[in-house]
Amino acid sequence: MTDDTWQDPLKGPAENEVAFDYIKAHDFRVIWADGVVGGLTPYGHVHCALYAEREALPRRQVFTIDPANGGLGPEVLEKQISRGSVVREMACDLFLTPQAAENLANWLLLQVEEFKKVTSEEET
């Protein structure tokens, strides 16, 4: 189907159908999520904050200068300044009604089941 077929009334939904057009928001972006934290809001909505986990980047690294070529030599590890922790970089917040949260949970479970089905078929 070409991009202009959506304008054809014969291709549109019948009286007992509904059509959804998917359009990306101007700030649409891809988010990697390793986990989620959150809970219920005082108004009864579900709050989810998605995060990606990684080792903390050093705040400072010190290297010797290689006299042979003027480039970097080995790092002086005792001068490294680091958090020494795992960082959970918060990507975005989601606020959902309980019904939307349940719908999302069910959709996610369906995706997991499909993944299990596909991967078990590939193994056989």
Secondary structure, 3 states (H helix, E strand, C coil): CCCCHHHCHHHCCCCCCCCCCCCCCCCCCCCCCCEEEEEECCCCCEEEEEEEEEECCCCECCEEECCCCCCEEEECHHHCECCCCEEEEEEEEEEECHHHHHHHHHHHHHHHHHHHHHHHHHHC
